């Protein structure tokens, strides 16, 4: 997608799922967080320093059960309380 379209999508979304695997320092999760998205997923092995709550929730690479559970829980939280950063 062009940068403008990505910015539009990120500004209207609430959750970003990061499936980066051994990517180093993945940029899309950071961009999503700047747009106030909750980021759930893999760190790409380069994002450990910033991959912290409340915006970032780390999932171990390949742990799909946790991916599903945490995403479901975040959707439930947003539906119940609205889109805000939980502490």
C-alpha positions in Angstrom: 0.0 0.0 0.0 1.1 3.6 -0.5 2.2 5.4 2.6 -0.9 7.6 2.6 -3.2 4.5 2.6 -1.2 2.9 5.4 -1.4 6.0 7.5 -5.2 6.1 6.9 -5.6 2.5 7.9 -3.5 2.8 11.0 -5.4 6.0 12.1 -8.7 4.1 12.0 -7.6 0.8 13.4 -7.3 -0.1 17.1 -5.2 -3.3 17.1 -2.1 -4.2 15.0 -1.1 -7.8 14.8 2.7 -8.2 14.3 3.7 -11.4 12.6 7.3 -10.3 12.0 9.7 -13.2 12.4 13.4 -12.5 12.8 13.0 -9.2 11.0 15.4 -7.3 13.1 13.8 -4.0 14.1 10.3 -4.1 12.5 9.0 -0.6 11.7 5.3 -1.3 11.1 4.6 -2.1 14.7 6.2 1.2 15.8 4.1 3.1 13.2 1.0 1.4 14.5 1.8 2.3 18.1 2.4 6.0 17.1 -1.2 5.8 15.7 -2.4 4.6 19.1 -2.9 1.0 18.1 -2.4 -1.8 20.5 0.4 -4.0 19.1 0.1 -7.7 19.7 2.7 -10.1 18.3 6.3 -11.0 17.6 9.1 -8.6 18.3 11.1 -9.6 15.2 14.0 -10.0 17.7 14.9 -6.4 17.4 12.1 -4.6 19.3 12.6 -6.0 22.8 13.6 -2.6 24.2 10.4 -0.8 23.2 8.0 -3.8 23.2 6.4 -3.0 26.5 2.9 -2.4 27.9 0.6 -0.7 27.7 0.7 -0.5 23.8 2.8 -3.6 23.1 2.0 -7.2 24.1 4.8 -9.7 23.2 3.9 -13.1 21.8 6.6 -15.8 21.5 7.1 -16.7 17.8 4.8 -19.5 16.8 2.5 -19.3 19.9 -0.7 -19.0 18.0 -2.9 -19.9 21.0 -1.6 -16.9 22.9 -2.0 -14.7 19.8 -5.6 -15.7 19.6 -6.3 -15.3 23.3 -4.6 -11.9 23.7 -6.3 -10.5 20.6 -9.7 -11.8 21.7 -9.1 -10.3 25.2 -8.1 -6.9 23.7 -11.2 -6.8 21.4 -13.4 -7.6 24.4 -11.7 -4.8 26.4 -12.1 -2.3 23.6 -15.8 -3.3 23.1 -16.4 -2.9 26.9 -14.4 0.2 27.7 -13.6 1.9 24.4 -10.3 2.5 22.8 -7.9 3.6 25.5 -4.5 2.4 26.7 -4.9 0.1 29.7 -2.2 0.2 32.3 
